[in-house]
Amino acid sequence: MKQSLLAAIALLACLAGAALFMLERDGGGGTVTKRELSATGTLSSRTVLFGDTVEARLKLILPHRVAGIALNGNPNFKPFQIVSKQVDRSDLGGGLEQVSVRYGLTCLSPRCVSLGAGTQFNFAPTDISIHGGPHLRAIWPPLVEVSRAQDVQTPVTDDLDSVPAVFPGLQPRQYAYEALVAAAVSLVALGAAWFYVRLRVRRRAEAAARAATLLQTLLARVEAGLPEDVIYYQRHALDALSVELRNRHINGTLALRAERLAWAPEHPDPAEIRKLVTEIRQVAKR
């Protein structure tokens, strides 16, 4: 029992140590080179009718540690206004995370009314500053606002209608936390199970000891009641002995003999009582 418990505790300790090692190695989100980072700006269409909405997508590949705070504010799309915004994040593994921000743009300003072939807008680049790291810049393609009086057959798109690819990659930090939680829960469950089993074993041992003590006490009372002056107590002892034998499911014949001696009209035969006591002790030792 103790050896199995020690082995289980050692196994859980190894699991927790491995999780801590993974956390230590991945503590800074991994080592990321400048070449792996990027910032790209695309449009769902290079042409848009006045009053319609066009989607601009900013795709970033950044370290984990700065992915949540890299975008302070929104890009400058003037004279277009941002009417919607959606952020998607996916783990690429190796300490990298992909952040995809989709902006819904529309323009109702007189500046966007085209009287000729169309009005081209060039948006300012979006700069991403990483503390202690490289400076990233996303260049936006030009957007042409055309009049609704013109017939635009095939607008130029950047294929934003397709579902963006998701690269799940490995997540060592998340796996390490999960391993630590699993080790802690397993250790608590193991300790509770060990305590419960130990308590059950102790209670059973105490119950067995009490039962053996009660049987021996009843036998001693029967023997002590052999003299004539205590025959009354002897009958009560014989009756209690028969009840205990039935409760312990010991030889039913012995219980009947004890009951018969307890309630016999004549005085119980001392020789028969001694024989009964001897037989009960022999059966109880088995």
Secondary structure as UniProt FT lines:
FT   HELIX           2..25
FT   TURN            26..28
FT   HELIX           34..36
FT   STRAND          38..43
FT   STRAND          47..49
FT   TURN            50..51
FT   STRAND          54..63
FT   HELIX           64..67
FT   TURN            68..69
FT   TURN            78..79
FT   STRAND          81..93
FT   TURN            94..95
FT   STRAND          96..106
FT   HELIX           110..112
FT   STRAND          119..121
FT   STRAND          126..129
FT   TURN            131..132
FT   STRAND          135..138
FT   STRAND          143..146
FT   TURN            148..149
FT   TURN            160..161
FT   HELIX           172..224
FT   HELIX           228..230
FT   HELIX           231..247
FT   TURN            248..249
FT   HELIX           252..263
FT   HELIX           270..284
//
